[in-house]
Amino acid sequence: MQIKSENLLDIVTKSGESEFQVRFLKDESVGLLTTRTERNYLILDSLDYWYDLIQSGYPRKKKCSCKNEWFNIQFEYFKRPYEGDTDFEQIIVHSKCTQCGKETKYLSIDIDYSPTKHLFEQPITYCENPNIKYKFTSISSLWSGNSITDLLSYMFSIPNMNVYSWFWKSPENLRYFEKVTYDKALQVISINHKYLGFFFSLNQIDMDKIIQELDDKGAYLEDDIWRRDEIIHLSAPINIFGLGLQYQIQYCNQFLNQGELIDKSTQFENLTNDFKNWLEQKFITKRGKNCYDDENAYEKYIKYIKSRDKRNKSSTFTEFFKKLRRFLVKRIRKSL
């Protein structure tokens, strides 16, 4: 069924400004608008992802072919094609050059969560300082065999380490969030990878605070609990193109509190440094910065890249991982 456009919305700030400089990360569907009075606004739900994404590089300003860098912006909203469903399925960002009038459909954003009403009622969010760098680490690992077991063994060998898991339990088919023993952790990863993540901390996690909701499907956690708390987060694996299981590990040694950088403890920084040293000693780092792969998965990756090069000489490592990153970002958003 064809999606029908329900609403066109001209983007105007509360103070009436409608001309913007534009910075977009198209693959991640986030963007920043800056007015002539130098006030910054993040589009839609960009605030949830912006600061993590810019740690590796700040996006350039969009320029028209006429060299102008100021645009009028319009959002086009498409509702889901189901009777009675009021959520939006897609939002297209249109830009119009203020100098030559050239119009461009610049960004198409797929929405796979609910509710979405706020994306229309508050299409942009004021952001006082959009270019803040902080100590954030996101690690990508292609693993096969016993690599995940090795990581768990390492974590459980650390004195006073607390390990928690958010997982599905069969046959009840319910979500649970529990502190786990080593044997329980091995049991969780062996049930067809039906888990949503592991959380490692030298501190006890306040489970009543972390569990956001309990319903007939079990426990739902507060988003990104590792940001403020001193936690290393290991995501559930994703099977990538037969190369192996892709894991994402995230932690930060600082966090943002209303635009202010707050340092976490020296103890946690020592823990994360030791953990990264362990990864560097055990795994292959040739795929790129903060990539730690086991030998078998890395060899499969190299063979895949070479076979792609034979079929398409224009393919590159960068192109491959741009597509991989886009897929992973969407997958991670959907799982939260």
Rosetta silent file (secondary structure, phi, psi, omega in degrees, C-alpha in Angstrom):
SEQUENCE: MQIKSENLLDIVTKSGESEFQVRFLKDESVGLLTTRTERNYLILDSLDYWYDLIQSGYPRKKKCSCKNEWFNIQFEYFKRPYEGDTDFEQIIVHSKCTQCGKETKYLSIDIDYSPTKHLFEQPITYCENPNIKYKFTSISSLWSGNSITDLLSYMFSIPNMNVYSWFWKSPENLRYFEKVTYDKALQVISINHKYLGFFFSLNQIDMDKIIQELDDKGAYLEDDIWRRDEIIHLSAPINIFGLGLQYQIQYCNQFLNQGELIDKSTQFENLTNDFKNWLEQKFITKRGKNCYDDENAYEKYIKYIKSRDKRNKSSTFTEFFKKLRRFLVKRIRKSL
SCORE:     score description
SCORE:     0.000 S_00000001
   1 L     0.000  134.889 -178.799    0.000    0.000    0.000 S_00000001
   2 L   -74.686  136.597  177.517    1.348    3.420   -0.921 S_00000001
   3 L   -77.552  134.809  179.403    2.095    5.772    1.942 S_00000001
   4 L  -106.149  138.106  176.976    0.233    9.067    1.721 S_00000001
   5 E   -71.004  130.538 -178.485    1.632   12.370    2.916 S_00000001
   6 E  -102.782  -32.553 -172.440   -0.480   13.747    5.758 S_00000001
   7 E  -148.365  138.045  169.455    1.313   16.947    6.732 S_00000001
   8 E  -113.700  129.878 -174.459    3.770   19.476    5.401 S_00000001
   9 E  -128.015  117.621  172.924    5.412   21.576    8.074 S_00000001
  10 E   -75.216  131.244 -176.753    7.499   24.695    7.508 S_00000001
  11 L   -87.896  116.486 -179.331   10.252   24.794   10.121 S_00000001
  12 L  -136.837  135.266  178.795   10.202   28.071   12.027 S_00000001
  13 L   -74.452  168.590  179.583   11.675   28.753   15.468 S_00000001
  14 L   -62.602  -25.956  178.412    9.603   30.189   18.305 S_00000001
  15 L   -89.180    3.694  173.579   11.250   33.559   17.636 S_00000001
  16 L    92.408    9.357  179.316   10.167   33.432   13.986 S_00000001
  17 L   -83.071  135.893 -175.125   13.448   32.522   12.272 S_00000001
  18 L  -132.972    8.204  176.481   13.071   30.366    9.174 S_00000001
  19 L  -114.421  130.682 -169.959   16.487   30.487    7.468 S_00000001
  20 E  -135.115  146.055  157.227   19.052   27.925    8.523 S_00000001
  21 E   -84.145  147.457 -169.606   22.513   26.604    7.952 S_00000001
  22 E  -126.812  131.982  170.643   22.248   22.829    7.818 S_00000001
  23 E  -127.394  119.694 -179.121   24.465   20.000    9.038 S_00000001
  24 E  -123.044  144.498  163.656   23.189   16.468    8.438 S_00000001
  25 E  -107.822   93.947 -168.235   24.503   12.977    9.093 S_00000001
  26 H   -64.780  -40.049 -177.317   22.388   11.339    6.411 S_00000001
  27 H   -64.043  -30.636 -177.583   23.240    7.711    7.179 S_00000001
  28 H   -99.417   -1.679  175.777   22.188    8.161   10.816 S_00000001
  29 L    60.544   41.975  175.994   19.160   10.381   10.050 S_00000001
  30 E  -127.524  157.784 -177.979   20.146   13.198   12.391 S_00000001
  31 E  -161.216  159.107 -179.310   20.644   16.882   11.721 S_00000001
  32 E  -127.420  133.911  175.995   21.400   20.320   13.118 S_00000001
  33 E  -114.746  134.324  179.268   19.889   23.653   12.038 S_00000001
  34 E  -123.637  128.275 -176.951   21.577   26.973   12.876 S_00000001
  35 E   -84.197  173.618  178.743   19.778   30.317   12.533 S_00000001
  36 L   -67.960  -20.351  175.755   21.222   33.667   11.462 S_00000001
  37 L   -92.434   13.128  174.376   21.312   34.643   15.150 S_00000001
  38 L    65.407   32.567  171.025   23.496   31.547   15.759 S_00000001
  39 L   -95.901  137.448 -172.615   20.912   29.577   17.707 S_00000001
  40 E  -107.828  141.014 -179.333   21.153   25.813   17.191 S_00000001
  41 E  -137.825  130.271  174.109   18.318   23.294   16.867 S_00000001
  42 E   -90.474  138.597 -175.930   18.466   19.513   16.508 S_00000001
  43 E   -83.769  144.996  171.395   15.834   17.997   14.242 S_00000001
  44 L    48.753 -123.765 -178.372   13.270   15.409   15.359 S_00000001
  45 L  -100.278   26.158 -178.010   14.882   12.872   17.758 S_00000001
  46 H   -58.936  -29.659 -177.992   18.496   13.796   16.880 S_00000001
  47 H   -57.217  -30.334 -178.451   19.204   14.736   20.497 S_00000001
  48 H   -66.823  -22.667 -170.723   19.147   11.027   21.415 S_00000001
  49 L  -127.729  -17.767 -168.959   22.115   10.270   19.128 S_00000001
  50 H   -54.071  -53.158 -172.174   23.835   13.517   18.150 S_00000001
  51 H   -65.408  -35.109  176.336   26.588   13.731   20.761 S_00000001
  52 H   -65.764  -42.765 -173.562   27.678   10.121   20.301 S_00000001
  53 H   -69.926  -31.090 -176.970   27.810   10.455   16.524 S_00000001
  54 H   -83.722   -3.741 -179.537   29.894   13.635   16.420 S_00000001
  55 H   -62.773  -27.647 -179.529   32.684   12.219   18.582 S_00000001
  56 H   -95.276   -1.169  178.821   34.369   10.895   15.433 S_00000001
  57 L   157.176  137.396 -178.424   33.855   14.077   13.396 S_00000001
  58 L   -89.005  130.717 -176.363   31.635   17.149   13.156 S_00000001
  59 L   -67.111  146.964  178.506   29.476   17.272    9.993 S_00000001
  60 L   -76.761  158.925  175.025   30.086   19.967    7.411 S_00000001
  61 L   -71.869  139.217  174.570   27.568   22.633    6.491 S_00000001
  62 L   -71.941  138.605  175.774   25.405   21.857    3.480 S_00000001
  63 L  -126.847  142.810  175.843   25.973   24.215    0.520 S_00000001
  64 L   -76.350  163.280  177.410   23.830   24.798   -2.547 S_00000001
  65 L   -63.458  -19.529  177.210   25.361   24.554   -6.031 S_00000001
  66 L   -86.909    5.767  177.918   25.138   28.360   -6.121 S_00000001
  67 L    80.258   -1.319  176.618   27.494   28.405   -3.082 S_00000001
  68 L   -73.957  148.324 -179.130   24.797   29.729   -0.741 S_00000001
  69 L  -123.589   21.558  177.987   24.572   28.013    2.660 S_00000001
  70 L  -117.810  136.192 -172.389   21.185   29.261    3.898 S_00000001
  71 E  -139.302  149.103  161.692   17.995   27.266    3.457 S_00000001
  72 E   -88.676  141.191 -175.222   14.313   27.166    4.281 S_00000001
  73 E  -119.378  139.854  177.460   13.444   23.747    5.704 S_00000001
  74 E  -135.880  135.536  174.961   10.216   21.784    5.446 S_00000001
  75 E  -102.877  135.127  176.316    9.300   18.409    6.979 S_00000001
  76 E  -113.908  121.331 -173.097    6.881   16.113    5.163 S_00000001
  77 E  -104.137  134.946  177.843    5.154   13.557    7.389 S_00000001
  78 E  -121.331  124.993  178.525    3.761   10.222    6.216 S_00000001
  79 E   -83.143  158.386  177.919    1.466    8.168    8.426 S_00000001
  80 L   -66.655  141.267 -171.605    1.531    4.414    8.586 S_00000001
  81 L   -83.178   48.202  179.075   -0.815    2.856    6.016 S_00000001
  82 L  -127.515  136.982 -178.106   -3.036    1.079    8.517 S_00000001
  83 L   -60.826  128.740  178.244   -6.536    2.090    9.484 S_00000001
  84 L    85.973   -7.393  179.646   -6.624    3.706   12.894 S_00000001
  85 L   -88.046  118.230 -176.528   -2.826    4.002   13.158 S_00000001
  86 L   -99.688    0.103 -179.079   -1.924    7.631   13.886 S_00000001
  87 L   -78.453  156.348  177.142    1.846    7.161   14.087 S_00000001
  88 E   -90.207  140.533 -179.939    4.245    8.403   11.434 S_00000001
  89 E  -103.006  -26.399 -176.271    6.198    5.906    9.370 S_00000001
  90 E  -152.267  144.305  174.382    8.409    8.248    7.406 S_00000001
  91 E  -131.608  128.315  178.119    9.548   11.874    7.484 S_00000001
  92 E  -109.170  131.761  179.296   11.187   13.568    4.503 S_00000001
  93 E   -99.257  119.439  178.212   13.296   16.682    5.008 S_00000001
  94 E  -105.744  143.291  175.524   13.072   19.202    2.150 S_00000001
  95 E  -125.932  148.062  177.077   15.382   22.187    1.731 S_00000001
  96 E  -132.897  121.899 -178.651   15.021   25.303   -0.419 S_00000001
  97 E   -63.825  131.462 -178.806   17.975   27.590   -1.139 S_00000001
  98 L   -75.073  -11.575 -177.619   17.247   31.152   -0.005 S_00000001
  99 L   -99.771  -54.391 -176.604   19.314   32.550   -2.883 S_00000001
 100 L  -102.323  -10.683  177.328   18.511   30.588   -6.047 S_00000001
 101 L    82.379    5.491 -179.826   15.363   28.810   -4.886 S_00000001
 102 L   -63.332  131.626 -179.797   16.629   25.303   -5.687 S_00000001
 103 E  -105.267  139.336 -178.183   14.584   22.663   -3.851 S_00000001
 104 E  -137.389  134.154  168.625   16.077   19.393   -2.648 S_00000001
 105 E   -85.832   99.849 -165.204   14.652   16.319   -0.957 S_00000001
 106 E   -91.831  -31.030 -171.738   17.624   16.008    1.326 S_00000001
 107 E  -148.754  132.529  175.149   16.844   13.380    3.919 S_00000001
 108 E  -117.972  123.331 -173.560   14.372   10.502    4.268 S_00000001
 109 E  -117.833  121.066  175.641   13.893    9.138    7.785 S_00000001
 110 E   -88.082  134.115 -178.949   12.137    5.842    8.535 S_00000001
 111 L  -110.345  122.746 -176.649   10.386    5.706   11.929 S_00000001
 112 L  -123.966   30.300  177.707   10.057    2.282   13.549 S_00000001
 113 L  -138.986  173.513 -178.958    8.824    3.146   17.037 S_00000001
 114 L  -145.536  147.760   -1.007    5.747    4.506   18.761 S_00000001
 115 L   -81.681  165.193 -177.094    4.415    6.987   19.754 S_00000001
 116 L  -125.679    5.382 -177.116    5.564    9.564   17.182 S_00000001
 117 H   -56.010  -36.849 -177.410    3.213   12.488   17.819 S_00000001
 118 H   -63.427  -24.358 -179.472    6.007   14.519   19.444 S_00000001
 119 H   -68.427  -22.957  175.360    7.967   14.514   16.165 S_00000001
 120 H   -93.221  -39.912 -177.469    5.262   16.743   14.668 S_00000001
 121 H   -72.893  -31.260  177.246    4.427   18.789   17.739 S_00000001
 122 L  -133.550   78.289 -173.714    8.122   19.496   18.507 S_00000001
 123 L   -72.162  -23.067  177.704   10.016   19.034   15.228 S_00000001
 124 E  -132.573  151.000 -178.272   13.163   20.815   16.450 S_00000001
 125 E  -126.078  126.748 -179.767   14.829   21.023   19.862 S_00000001
 126 E   -62.460  136.538 -179.165   16.972   23.942   21.008 S_00000001
 127 L  -135.731  109.175 -173.399   20.582   22.933   21.678 S_00000001
 128 L   -63.952  -42.175 -178.362   22.826   25.527   23.294 S_00000001
 129 L  -136.483   95.340 -176.179   26.107   23.789   22.481 S_00000001
 130 L   -81.734   -7.806 -174.925   25.927   21.076   19.815 S_00000001
 131 L  -113.950   64.141  178.467   29.688   20.579   19.483 S_00000001
 132 L  -106.226  126.200  175.498   30.688   18.994   22.790 S_00000001
 133 L  -102.145  135.997  179.207   33.307   16.255   22.803 S_00000001
 134 L  -140.944  170.240 -174.620   33.435   13.869   25.758 S_00000001
 135 L   -78.777   84.295 -179.126   35.116   10.604   26.710 S_00000001
 136 E  -118.823  135.331  179.795   32.807    8.210   24.903 S_00000001
 137 E  -127.966  127.682  173.970   33.858    4.836   23.525 S_00000001
 138 E  -124.929  119.122 -173.917   31.932    2.636   21.116 S_00000001
 139 E  -109.329  134.357  175.718   33.641   -0.632   20.200 S_00000001
 140 E  -110.272  130.791 -179.850   32.743   -2.856   17.251 S_00000001
 141 E  -134.664  129.176  169.290   33.705   -6.536   17.352 S_00000001
 142 E   -99.194  114.866 -174.831   33.222   -9.337   14.848 S_00000001
 143 E  -128.030  151.483  171.204   33.414  -12.540   16.850 S_00000001
 144 L  -140.762  175.919  176.573   32.876  -16.235   16.333 S_00000001
 145 L    61.875 -131.628 -171.730   33.537  -19.310   18.428 S_00000001
 146 L   -98.441   16.094 -174.617   34.286  -18.717   22.118 S_00000001
 147 H   -61.416  -40.725  179.887   35.108  -14.999   22.046 S_00000001
 148 H   -66.874  -36.791  176.564   31.993  -13.954   23.957 S_00000001
 149 H   -64.670  -38.749  177.629   32.734  -16.643   26.564 S_00000001
 150 H   -62.744  -40.742  178.867   36.284  -15.309   26.871 S_00000001
 151 H   -63.784  -44.419  178.888   34.942  -11.803   27.497 S_00000001
 152 H   -62.712  -41.254  178.341   32.589  -13.049   30.199 S_00000001
 153 H   -60.596  -41.891  178.420   35.418  -15.021   31.827 S_00000001
 154 H   -62.370  -47.497 -177.585   37.560  -11.882   31.869 S_00000001
 155 H   -62.866  -42.924 -178.797   34.821   -9.759   33.405 S_00000001
 156 H   -71.151  -16.962  178.600   33.991  -12.308   36.099 S_00000001
 157 H   -79.956  -12.002 -178.091   37.709  -12.555   36.985 S_00000001
 158 L   -80.266  126.489  179.997   37.763   -8.884   38.070 S_00000001
 159 L   -57.853  137.431  176.333   37.358   -8.515   41.862 S_00000001
 160 L    67.008   15.229  177.976   34.022   -7.018   42.960 S_00000001
 161 L   -75.645  132.597  174.640   32.638   -7.054   39.418 S_00000001
 162 E  -107.069  130.832 -177.530   28.835   -7.138   39.208 S_00000001
 163 E  -121.187  129.355 -179.056   27.309   -8.582   36.038 S_00000001
 164 E  -124.441  150.586  178.089   23.702   -8.040   34.990 S_00000001
 165 E  -135.055  141.256  172.210   21.792   -9.328   31.997 S_00000001
 166 E  -109.852  116.543 -168.452   18.611   -8.254   30.239 S_00000001
 167 E  -149.230  160.801  171.133   17.294  -11.339   28.485 S_00000001
 168 E   -88.328  141.099  177.959   14.349  -13.329   27.172 S_00000001
 169 E  -119.671  127.385  177.883   13.477  -16.455   29.089 S_00000001
 170 L   -99.552  153.002    1.983   11.786  -19.435   27.447 S_00000001
 171 L   -88.268    2.436 -178.889    9.195  -20.880   27.422 S_00000001
 172 L   -63.201  -26.811 -178.271    7.558  -17.951   29.265 S_00000001
 173 L    58.505   47.500  179.844    8.848  -15.600   26.548 S_00000001
 174 E  -119.718  152.315  174.671    9.294  -12.780   29.048 S_00000001
 175 E   -85.230  134.469  176.648   12.006  -10.142   29.484 S_00000001
 176 E  -126.409  148.111  170.892   14.035  -10.358   32.704 S_00000001
 177 E  -126.424  114.958 -172.810   16.695   -8.097   34.163 S_00000001
 178 E  -140.921  152.569  165.054   18.834   -9.887   36.738 S_00000001
 179 E   -76.271  132.322 -171.323   22.217   -9.934   38.384 S_00000001
 180 L  -122.466  151.369  170.251   23.805  -13.132   37.055 S_00000001
 181 L   -84.358  172.392  178.015   26.503  -15.586   38.043 S_00000001
 182 H   -60.865  -44.197  179.815   29.046  -16.845   35.533 S_00000001
 183 H   -63.279  -39.455  178.811   27.078  -20.069   35.028 S_00000001
 184 H   -67.038  -38.994  178.687   23.859  -18.112   34.531 S_00000001
 185 H   -62.031  -42.490  177.104   25.572  -15.810   32.014 S_00000001
 186 H   -62.540  -37.294  177.745   26.732  -18.830   30.001 S_00000001
 187 H   -64.985  -41.492 -179.326   23.185  -20.164   30.081 S_00000001
 188 H   -61.882  -45.256 -176.301   21.821  -16.838   28.811 S_00000001
 189 H   -75.347  -14.019 -178.397   24.179  -16.674   25.801 S_00000001
 190 H   -88.872  -10.560 -178.121   23.524  -20.289   24.867 S_00000001
 191 L   -90.450   66.170  175.905   19.766  -19.873   24.359 S_00000001
 192 L    52.657   34.067  177.955   20.003  -18.789   20.723 S_00000001
 193 L    54.898   36.829  179.294   21.328  -15.393   21.776 S_00000001
 194 L   -86.141   62.451  175.175   17.940  -14.386   23.154 S_00000001
 195 E  -138.428  157.833 -175.190   19.293  -11.561   25.235 S_00000001
 196 E  -103.477  -15.791  177.248   19.247   -7.794   24.903 S_00000001
 197 E   165.364  160.682  170.962   22.480   -6.940   26.672 S_00000001
 198 E  -117.854  149.989 -177.694   24.979   -7.406   29.488 S_00000001
 199 E  -132.433  124.900 -175.509   25.993   -4.696   31.954 S_00000001
 200 E  -116.843  127.659 -177.860   29.293   -4.759   33.878 S_00000001
 201 E  -152.902  145.054  172.991   29.916   -2.517   36.896 S_00000001
 202 L   -79.486   -9.557  177.220   32.006   -2.388   40.053 S_00000001
 203 L  -105.275  152.685  172.456   28.969   -0.818   41.717 S_00000001
 204 L   -70.231  133.314  178.492   25.674   -2.446   42.540 S_00000001
 205 L   -86.482  132.005  176.167   23.009   -1.342   40.032 S_00000001
 206 L   -74.571   96.566 -172.946   19.793    0.023   41.535 S_00000001
 207 H   -66.222  -33.924  178.354   17.421   -2.334   39.745 S_00000001
 208 H   -64.687  -32.948  179.045   14.277   -0.517   40.875 S_00000001
 209 H   -76.196  -37.462 -174.086   15.640    2.655   39.297 S_00000001
 210 H   -76.105  -37.855 -179.347   16.801    0.987   36.089 S_00000001
 211 E   -73.774  110.680 -174.959   13.635   -0.991   35.349 S_00000001
 212 E   -77.838  -34.325 -173.912   11.453    1.587   33.659 S_00000001
 213 E  -157.383  146.186  170.766    8.335   -0.542   33.251 S_00000001
 214 E  -122.744  126.270  177.215    6.941   -4.006   33.936 S_00000001
 215 E  -138.925 -162.421 -175.306    4.133   -5.328   31.757 S_00000001
 216 L   -70.281   -7.688  175.664    2.867   -8.633   30.382 S_00000001
 217 L  -105.033    2.479  176.314    6.096   -9.017   28.370 S_00000001
 218 E   106.945 -149.173 -171.318    8.368   -8.440   31.336 S_00000001
 219 E   -91.243  136.150  170.740   10.920   -5.762   32.196 S_00000001
 220 E  -115.686  133.972 -176.057   11.775   -2.701   30.126 S_00000001
 221 E   -96.409  155.215  169.507   14.911   -0.784   31.044 S_00000001
 222 L   -59.741  140.327 -177.995   15.642    2.906   31.095 S_00000001
 223 L   -63.313  138.110  169.224   17.441    3.836   27.869 S_00000001
 224 L    49.610   55.396 -176.914   21.249    3.886   27.850 S_00000001
 225 L   -66.373  -16.403 -179.213   21.788    3.343   31.562 S_00000001
 226 L   -75.961  -11.764 -175.875   25.561    3.200   30.956 S_00000001
 227 L   -68.223  -53.439 -177.773   25.734    6.905   30.133 S_00000001
 228 L   -87.297  -36.199 -177.979   25.411    8.336   33.641 S_00000001
 229 L   -86.862  162.103 -177.616   26.298    5.254   35.653 S_00000001
 230 L   -87.129   80.895 -172.001   29.707    3.579   35.699 S_00000001
 231 L  -134.338  138.295  166.833   28.731    0.691   33.447 S_00000001
 232 E   -98.677  126.700 -175.522   30.245   -1.107   30.459 S_00000001
 233 E  -109.472  128.808  174.443   27.440   -2.207   28.131 S_00000001
 234 E  -112.136  121.474 -178.849   27.637   -5.198   25.777 S_00000001
 235 E   -78.513  164.891  169.766   24.857   -5.407   23.197 S_00000001
 236 L   -66.595  150.598 -177.145   23.184   -8.529   21.892 S_00000001
 237 L   -77.992  155.010  173.717   24.934   -9.820   18.756 S_00000001
 238 E  -123.648  130.923  179.779   23.796   -9.275   15.187 S_00000001
 239 E   -77.957  114.026 -173.755   24.684  -11.792   12.470 S_00000001
 240 E  -104.913  105.497  169.202   26.426   -9.734    9.777 S_00000001
 241 L    49.316   31.228 -179.096   26.483  -11.117    6.225 S_00000001
 242 L    71.519    9.727 -178.504   27.793  -14.476    7.391 S_00000001
 243 L   -83.006  -24.711 -174.676   30.990  -12.811    8.634 S_00000001
 244 E   146.811 -172.733  178.112   30.343  -13.524   12.278 S_00000001
 245 E   -94.936  128.468 -179.133   28.429  -12.023   15.150 S_00000001
 246 E   -96.880  123.401  177.966   28.785   -8.269   15.503 S_00000001
 247 E  -111.809  146.386  172.064   28.856   -6.962   19.072 S_00000001
 248 E  -117.189  130.395  177.488   28.793   -3.367   20.196 S_00000001
 249 E  -117.496  129.953 -175.783   30.415   -2.380   23.497 S_00000001
 250 E  -132.915  141.984  171.006   29.762    1.084   24.891 S_00000001
 251 E  -162.805  163.848  175.056   30.904    3.104   27.873 S_00000001
 252 E  -143.619  143.858  179.630   31.852    6.673   28.698 S_00000001
 253 L   -97.940    0.038  170.364   34.198    8.182   31.266 S_00000001
 254 E  -140.718  159.064  172.759   32.325   11.490   31.198 S_00000001
 255 E  -140.824  160.702 -178.072   28.668   12.363   30.761 S_00000001
 256 E   -96.322  129.796  175.760   26.689   15.441   29.842 S_00000001
 257 E  -127.549   99.320 -178.216   24.416   17.061   32.406 S_00000001
 258 L    53.039   45.918  176.675   22.517   19.999   30.897 S_00000001
 259 L    85.693   -6.064 -179.772   25.499   20.867   28.726 S_00000001
 260 E  -101.169  134.366  178.351   28.085   20.436   31.517 S_00000001
 261 E   -80.863  125.518  178.525   30.758   17.702   31.320 S_00000001
 262 E  -115.144  126.954  178.517   30.890   15.533   34.449 S_00000001
 263 E   -79.906  140.877  169.025   33.831   13.173   35.042 S_00000001
 264 L   -84.598  178.957 -170.612   33.246    9.647   36.260 S_00000001
 265 L   -71.890  157.878  173.816   35.522    8.127   38.888 S_00000001
 266 H   -62.124  -35.246  178.465   39.219    7.314   38.492 S_00000001
 267 H   -59.080  -43.321 -179.182   38.326    3.743   39.453 S_00000001
 268 H   -70.667  -37.467  178.044   36.029    3.424   36.440 S_00000001
 269 H   -64.491  -38.918  176.399   38.581    4.984   34.093 S_00000001
 270 H   -63.946  -40.650  178.552   41.174    2.455   35.285 S_00000001
 271 H   -60.788  -47.641 -177.671   38.666   -0.350   34.721 S_00000001
 272 H   -68.918  -34.782  176.543   37.918    0.750   31.150 S_00000001
 273 H   -64.986  -43.522  177.966   41.611    1.248   30.356 S_00000001
 274 H   -63.302  -40.440  179.858   42.416   -2.267   31.589 S_00000001
 275 H   -63.385  -43.690  179.889   39.490   -3.651   29.596 S_00000001
 276 H   -66.996  -36.356  176.138   40.635   -1.952   26.396 S_00000001
 277 H   -62.781  -39.708  177.937   44.181   -3.228   26.945 S_00000001
 278 H   -62.721  -43.927  178.376   42.789   -6.755   27.286 S_00000001
 279 H   -60.424  -43.968 -177.693   40.890   -6.364   23.997 S_00000001
 280 H   -64.536  -33.891 -179.496   44.011   -5.071   22.220 S_00000001
 281 H   -76.717  -28.782 -172.013   46.097   -8.024   23.419 S_00000001
 282 H   -96.651  -29.486 -170.390   43.511  -10.655   22.514 S_00000001
 283 L  -120.731  166.152  179.720   41.932   -9.480   19.265 S_00000001
 284 E   -84.323  135.403 -175.623   42.853   -8.160   15.809 S_00000001
 285 L  -114.126   15.315 -172.438   42.567   -4.376   15.369 S_00000001
 286 L   -72.306  -20.635 -175.539   43.225   -4.076   11.622 S_00000001
 287 L   -69.847  -23.766  179.512   39.618   -3.289   10.628 S_00000001
 288 L   153.284  179.562 -179.518   39.777    0.218   12.098 S_00000001
 289 L   -62.402  135.514  179.197   39.759    2.327   15.228 S_00000001
 290 L    58.488   31.573  173.625   37.968    0.685   18.175 S_00000001
 291 E  -114.682  126.258 -177.081   37.457   -2.534   16.192 S_00000001
 292 L  -131.962  102.740 -173.327   38.443   -5.771   17.920 S_00000001
 293 E  -114.253  149.920  171.631   37.834   -8.936   15.887 S_00000001
 294 L   -82.173  163.576 -170.172   38.791  -12.536   16.403 S_00000001
 295 H   -61.118  -43.327 -176.768   40.989  -14.130   13.748 S_00000001
 296 H   -64.136  -47.114 -179.280   38.316  -16.326   12.165 S_00000001
 297 H   -66.497  -37.836 -179.651   35.758  -13.538   11.781 S_00000001
 298 H   -66.133  -40.293  177.886   38.390  -11.105   10.484 S_00000001
 299 H   -62.508  -39.182  176.618   39.545  -13.567    7.810 S_00000001
 300 H   -63.960  -38.407  178.800   35.931  -13.960    6.661 S_00000001
 301 H   -62.811  -44.747  179.678   35.640  -10.192    6.515 S_00000001
 302 H   -63.076  -43.879  178.206   38.762   -9.887    4.335 S_00000001
 303 H   -61.321  -39.865  179.478   37.509  -12.595    1.955 S_00000001
 304 H   -63.824  -44.580 -179.514   34.166  -10.823    1.715 S_00000001
 305 H   -63.208  -42.955  179.875   35.811   -7.487    0.886 S_00000001
 306 H   -64.283  -40.151  179.048   38.025   -9.080   -1.777 S_00000001
 307 H   -66.728  -35.324  176.186   35.056  -10.830   -3.402 S_00000001
 308 H   -66.287  -40.156 -179.636   33.172   -7.526   -3.462 S_00000001
 309 H   -63.398  -35.219  178.930   36.161   -5.799   -5.071 S_00000001
 310 H   -68.050  -37.146 -179.439   36.203   -8.380   -7.854 S_00000001
 311 H   -79.738  -31.184 -174.976   32.506   -7.811   -8.544 S_00000001
 312 L  -145.892  102.186 -175.107   32.611   -4.053   -8.094 S_00000001
 313 L   -64.101  -19.284 -177.846   35.927   -2.218   -8.316 S_00000001
 314 L   -83.080   -9.437 -178.401   34.398    0.901   -6.777 S_00000001
 315 L   -72.169  145.224 -178.755   33.619   -0.799   -3.469 S_00000001
 316 L  -138.808  167.491  174.429   35.850    0.155   -0.543 S_00000001
 317 H   -56.035  -43.106 -176.459   36.231   -0.570    3.153 S_00000001
 318 H   -62.333  -46.156 -179.594   34.654    2.818    3.849 S_00000001
 319 H   -61.936  -42.832 -179.792   31.591    2.169    1.706 S_00000001
 320 H   -59.216  -46.964 -175.279   31.085   -1.250    3.256 S_00000001
 321 H   -80.456  -18.163  169.183   31.177    0.051    6.816 S_00000001
 322 H   -64.492  -44.225  178.065   29.010    3.060    6.030 S_00000001
 323 H   -66.579  -41.860  179.036   26.295    0.600    5.029 S_00000001
 324 H   -62.709  -43.934 -178.743   27.061   -1.621    8.022 S_00000001
 325 H   -63.364  -42.421  179.236   26.942    1.334   10.430 S_00000001
 326 H   -60.145  -44.109  178.720   23.614    2.551    9.031 S_00000001
 327 H   -61.516  -43.914 -176.540   22.145   -0.932    9.482 S_00000001
 328 H   -67.393  -41.431  179.148   23.473   -1.242   13.036 S_00000001
 329 H   -59.449  -45.336  179.444   22.230    2.186   14.135 S_00000001
 330 H   -65.050  -39.440 -179.942   18.719    1.345   12.939 S_00000001
 331 H   -65.367  -41.876 -178.277   18.894   -2.124   14.550 S_00000001
 332 H   -67.229  -43.183  178.611   20.088   -0.705   17.866 S_00000001
 333 H   -58.520  -41.932 -176.548   17.396    1.996   17.908 S_00000001
 334 H   -67.442  -29.854 -176.048   14.719   -0.601   17.257 S_00000001
 335 H   -79.964  -16.799 -175.431   15.918   -2.845   20.101 S_00000001
 336 L   -75.563    0.000    0.000   15.821   -0.128   22.770 S_00000001
